[in-house]
Amino acid sequence: MKAEEILKIEKCGDLFTNDIDKCKEEYKNLSKLYHPDINKTTTSDVFIKITKLYKRAVNMIQSGTCEKTNYIEIKTDSSKTLAINYLSSFKFEIGMCYICNENIIYIFDEDKEKYYFNAIKRIKSIKYSDRKMEKNFSKLMPKIHSIYKTLDGKHCLVLSKPKDVVLLKDVFEYFNNSIDDKHVAWIISRLSNIACFLKTNNIVHNGININNCFVSLENHVIYLFGGWWYATKEDEKMFGTTKEIFSVMPISSKESKKSSTVTDLESIKLLGRHLLGEVNCRKLALKKDIPKDLIEFLNSGSSENPFKEFEKWDKTLIKAYKKRKFIKIFIENLYKRRG
């Protein structure tokens, strides 16, 4: 590490290994590089910072704890300790989510276990009518890697994910909270296709939003990994949803408190407006740099049939963009930039 990088470090685990012998060796080597009596080109504040971090590291190692950026330890009720290095994290309405290289970890608050068990139930209930459907959709659906109960009574759901897949929310923030309409268009296409698949399973997801969708930018693929804790069968009593999705739910669902496919279709349109940087329909309609046909679709009401909505969307794409073509979305080191 360069001197300026060391001065920015706040957690000792970002400089020293969580092992007492390795930690001492690392401190010895760093002293040779940055001690002002040995290296006349360095300043004393760098060595002071190194020493401060070293002392804290020794104390933490001896007490059996560790502090490191994007790192947590989860103690389970079976006496296991899960050491997690994560790329991104965020608090959602009923817990915490950690995005790792090959996993997504959802930790549900102690009083939200019914959502945890519902998520597992709904994920396991996903069916495919034939091999073609399974080939096309199974990779887009969540796969449970493992489950745990933490020592403090929380429930932990670990899902598998491909290495190149990132959280849509992180992509949105990378582009300063507004994504180019051409990319929003293919995201809507993929989600509309997923909505049709959910209909064949008689499932209403009730949680399609920016926090629960994941994306492969290179392949233009959307994965619906999160939010399954709200999913139910059509016309079943709802478990709940987010405030944003509740705002676009049909009145009939609000009154009956039963799930409707319309909620998912309206959620997709809400997400489209969100990604364009304006969820308000009137304000979005004033934007001149976005195709009028795209705006009209996202601002229009949805029918109960996702297949008809998909046909409507297909016509919208042709009007808005004429000939279709693959447009690469370029992001360099998404999580390094965020860090």
C-alpha positions in Angstrom: 0.0 0.0 0.0 1.0 3.6 -0.7 1.4 6.0 2.2 -1.7 8.0 1.2 -3.8 4.8 1.2 -2.6 3.8 4.6 -3.6 7.2 6.0 -7.2 6.6 4.8 -7.6 3.2 6.5 -10.1 3.2 9.4 -10.3 -0.5 10.2 -7.2 -2.5 11.3 -8.2 -5.6 9.4 -7.7 -3.7 6.1 -4.0 -3.6 6.8 -3.3 -6.6 9.1 -4.2 -10.2 8.8 -6.4 -11.7 11.6 -3.6 -14.0 12.8 -1.2 -12.9 15.5 2.0 -14.3 13.9 1.2 -12.9 10.5 0.2 -9.6 12.0 3.5 -9.2 13.8 5.4 -10.1 10.6 3.4 -7.5 8.6 4.0 -4.8 11.2 7.8 -5.6 11.0 7.8 -5.3 7.2 5.8 -2.1 7.3 8.1 -0.6 9.9 11.1 -1.2 7.5 9.2 0.7 4.8 7.7 3.6 6.8 9.7 4.2 10.0 11.0 7.8 9.6 14.4 6.7 11.1 14.8 4.1 8.3 13.0 5.8 5.4 13.9 9.5 5.2 11.4 10.1 2.4 8.3 9.2 4.6 6.6 11.3 7.2 6.0 10.3 10.9 2.2 10.4 10.6 2.2 7.3 8.3 4.2 5.2 10.9 2.0 6.5 13.7 -1.1 5.4 11.8 0.5 2.0 11.1 1.4 1.5 14.8 -2.1 2.6 16.0 -3.7 0.1 13.6 -1.3 -2.6 14.7 -2.0 -2.2 18.4 -5.7 -2.3 17.7 -5.3 -5.4 15.5 -3.4 -7.2 18.3 -6.0 -6.4 20.9 -8.8 -7.6 18.6 -7.1 -10.8 17.6 -6.5 -11.6 21.3 -10.1 -11.0 22.1 -11.3 -13.1 19.2 -12.8 -10.3 17.2 -11.9 -8.7 13.9 -12.8 -5.5 12.1 -12.4 -5.2 8.4 -14.2 -3.2 5.6 -17.0 -5.2 4.0 -16.5 -8.0 6.4 -18.8 -9.5 9.0 -18.9 -12.6 11.2 -22.2 -14.4 11.8 -22.4 -16.8 14.7 -25.0 -19.5 14.2 -26.9 -21.4 16.9 -25.0 -24.6 15.9 -21.7 -23.0 17.1 -20.5 -22.2 13.6 -19.0 -18.9 12.6 -19.7 -17.6 9.1 -16.9 -15.3 7.9 -18.3 -13.2 5.1 -16.4 -10.8 2.8 -19.0 -8.9 0.9 -19.0 -6.5 -2.0 -22.1 -4.5 -1.2 -24.7 -4.3 1.5 -28.0 -2.6 2.3 -30.7 -2.6 4.9 -34.1 -3.6 3.5 -37.5 -3.3 5.2 -37.2 -6.6 7.2 -33.5 -7.2 7.5 -30.0 -6.8 6.0 -28.7 -8.0 2.6 -25.0 -8.7 1.8 -23.9 -9.2 -1.8 -20.9 -11.4 -2.1 -18.9 -12.7 -5.1 -21.0 -15.9 -5.5 -23.7 -15.5 -2.9 -26.5 -13.2 -1.7 -27.1 -13.3 2.0 -30.4 -12.2 3.5 -30.6 -11.8 7.3 -34.1 -11.4 8.6 -34.9 -9.6 11.8 -35.9 -11.7 14.8 -39.6 -10.9 14.5 -39.7 -11.5 10.7 -39.3 -15.2 10.6 -42.6 -15.8 8.9 -41.2 -13.9 5.8 -38.1 -16.1 5.9 -40.1 -19.3 5.9 -42.4 -18.0 3.2 -39.4 -17.2 1.0 -38.1 -20.7 1.3 -41.5 -22.1 0.6 -42.1 -20.0 -2.5 -38.7 -20.6 -3.9 -39.1 -24.4 -3.5 -42.5 -24.2 -5.2 -41.3 -22.9 -8.5 -42.2 -25.4 -11.3 -41.3 -25.7 -15.0 -43.7 -27.2 -17.5 -41.0 -28.6 -19.8 -37.3 -28.6 -20.3 -37.3 -25.6 -22.6 -39.0 -23.5 -19.9 -36.6 -24.8 -17.3 -33.6 -23.9 -19.5 -34.9 -20.4 -20.1 -36.1 -19.5 -16.6 -34.4 -21.7 -13.9 -31.2 -19.6 -14.0 -33.3 -16.4 -13.4 -34.9 -17.8 -10.3 -33.2 -18.0 -6.8 -31.4 -21.2 -5.7 -31.0 -21.8 -2.0 -27.3 -22.4 -1.1 -27.8 -22.8 2.7 -29.9 -21.6 5.6 -28.9 -20.7 9.2 -30.3 -19.5 12.4 -28.0 -17.0 14.1 -27.1 -17.0 17.8 -29.2 -13.9 18.4 -32.3 -15.5 16.9 -32.2 -14.1 13.4 -32.7 -16.2 10.2 -30.2 -16.3 7.4 -31.0 -17.3 3.9 -28.0 -17.8 1.5 -28.7 -17.8 -2.3 -26.2 -18.7 -5.0 -25.4 -16.2 -7.8 -23.1 -16.1 -10.8 -19.9 -14.0 -10.3 -20.8 -11.5 -13.0 -24.3 -10.7 -11.5 -24.7 -7.5 -9.6 -27.5 -5.7 -7.7 -29.6 -3.5 -9.9 -29.6 -0.8 -7.2 -25.8 -0.6 -7.3 -25.9 -0.1 -11.1 -28.5 2.6 -10.7 -26.3 4.4 -8.1 -23.2 4.0 -10.3 -25.0 6.0 -13.0 -26.0 8.7 -10.5 -29.6 7.5 -10.1 -30.6 7.6 -13.7 -30.0 4.9 -16.4 -30.1 5.5 -20.1 -33.6 4.7 -21.6 -32.2 2.1 -24.0 -30.9 0.0 -21.1 -34.1 0.5 -19.2 -35.9 -0.9 -22.2 -34.2 -4.2 -22.2 -34.6 -4.4 -18.4 -38.3 -4.0 -18.8 -38.3 -6.6 -21.5 -36.7 -9.2 -19.3 -38.9 -8.4 -16.3 -42.0 -8.6 -18.5 -40.9 -12.0 -19.6 -40.4 -13.1 -16.0 -43.9 -11.8 -15.2 -45.3 -14.2 -17.8 -43.4 -17.1 -16.2 -44.7 -16.2 -12.8 -48.2 -16.3 -14.2 -47.7 -19.9 -15.4 -46.8 -20.8 -11.8 -49.8 -18.9 -10.5 -47.4 -16.8 -8.4 -47.6 -13.1 -7.6 -44.2 -11.9 -6.5 -45.2 -8.7 -4.7 -41.6 -7.5 -4.5 -40.3 -6.6 -7.9 -38.1 -3.5 -7.2 -34.6 -2.2 -7.5 -33.4 -4.0 -4.3 -34.6 -7.4 -5.4 -33.5 -7.5 -9.0 -30.0 -8.5 -10.1 -28.4 -8.1 -13.5 -25.7 -9.4 -15.7 -24.6 -6.4 -17.7 -22.5 -8.3 -20.2 -25.4 -10.6 -21.2 -28.4 -8.3 -20.6 -30.0 -10.7 -18.2 -32.2 -9.9 -15.2 -32.5 -12.2 -12.2 -35.3 -12.0 -9.7 -33.5 -13.3 -6.7 -34.9 -11.1 -3.9 -38.3 -10.3 -2.5 -39.7 -13.8 -2.4 -40.7 -13.4 1.2 -43.7 -11.4 -0.1 -44.7 -14.0 -2.8 -48.1 -15.8 -2.7 -50.4 -17.6 -5.1 -52.8 -15.5 -7.0 -55.8 -14.4 -4.9 -54.2 -15.6 -1.7 -53.9 -13.4 1.3 -50.9 -11.2 1.0 -47.9 -11.4 3.3 -47.0 -7.7 2.7 -45.0 -5.6 0.3 -43.0 -2.4 0.3 -44.5 1.1 0.6 -43.6 1.9 -3.0 -45.2 -1.2 -4.4 -48.3 -0.7 -2.2 -48.7 2.7 -3.8 -49.2 1.2 -7.2 -51.3 -1.8 -6.1 -54.8 -2.0 -7.6 -57.5 -0.8 -5.2 -59.2 -4.2 -5.3 -56.0 -5.8 -3.8 -55.7 -3.1 -1.1 -59.3 -3.7 -0.1 -59.3 -7.5 -0.2 -55.6 -7.8 0.9 -55.3 -10.6 -1.8 -52.5 -10.9 -4.3 -53.0 -9.9 -7.9 -50.8 -10.2 -11.0 -51.6 -6.5 -11.7 -49.3 -5.6 -8.7 -46.3 -7.2 -10.4 -47.1 -5.6 -13.7 -47.5 -2.2 -12.1 -44.3 -2.8 -10.1 -42.3 -3.3 -13.3 -43.6 0.0 -14.7 -42.8 1.7 -11.4 -39.3 0.3 -11.6 -38.9 1.5 -15.1 -39.8 5.0 -14.1 -37.5 4.7 -11.1 -34.5 3.7 -13.3 -35.2 6.6 -15.6 -34.8 8.9 -12.6 -38.5 10.0 -12.2 -41.2 7.9 -10.6 -43.8 10.6 -10.9 -45.8 10.0 -14.0 -46.5 13.7 -14.7 -42.9 14.7 -14.4 -41.7 11.8 -16.5 -44.1 12.9 -19.3 -42.2 16.2 -19.4 -38.9 14.6 -20.3 -38.0 15.3 -23.9 -34.9 13.1 -24.1 -36.9 9.8 -23.6 -39.0 8.3 -26.4 -42.7 9.3 -26.0 -43.9 5.7 -26.6 -41.7 4.4 -23.7 -43.1 7.1 -21.4 -46.7 6.4 -22.3 -46.3 2.7 -21.7 -44.6 3.2 -18.3 -47.4 5.7 -17.3 -50.3 3.6 -18.5 -52.3 1.2 -16.3 -51.8 -2.6 -16.5 -54.3 -5.3 -17.4 -54.5 -8.6 -15.5 -52.9 -10.5 -18.3 -49.0 -10.4 -18.4 -49.0 -12.0 -21.9 -51.1 -9.1 -23.3 -48.9 -6.6 -21.5 -45.9 -8.2 -23.1 -47.5 -7.9 -26.6 -48.2 -4.2 -25.8 -44.6 -3.7 -24.7 -43.3 -5.4 -27.8 -45.2 -2.9 -30.0 -44.0 -0.1 -27.8 -40.3 -1.1 -28.4 -40.8 -1.1 -32.2 -42.4 2.4 -32.1 -39.8 3.8 -29.8 -36.6 2.3 -31.2 -37.6 0.7 -34.6 -34.9 -1.9 -35.3 -33.6 -3.7 -32.2 -29.9 -4.0 -31.5 -27.7 -5.0 -28.6 -26.2 -2.0 -26.9 -23.5 -2.7 -24.4 -23.6 -1.1 -21.0 -20.2 -0.4 -19.7 -19.2 -0.3 -16.1 -15.6 -0.6 -14.9 -15.0 -2.1 -11.4 -18.5 -1.4 -10.0 -17.9 -2.4 -6.5 -14.3 -1.0 -6.3 -15.7 2.3 -7.3 -18.5 2.1 -4.7 -15.9 1.2 -2.1 
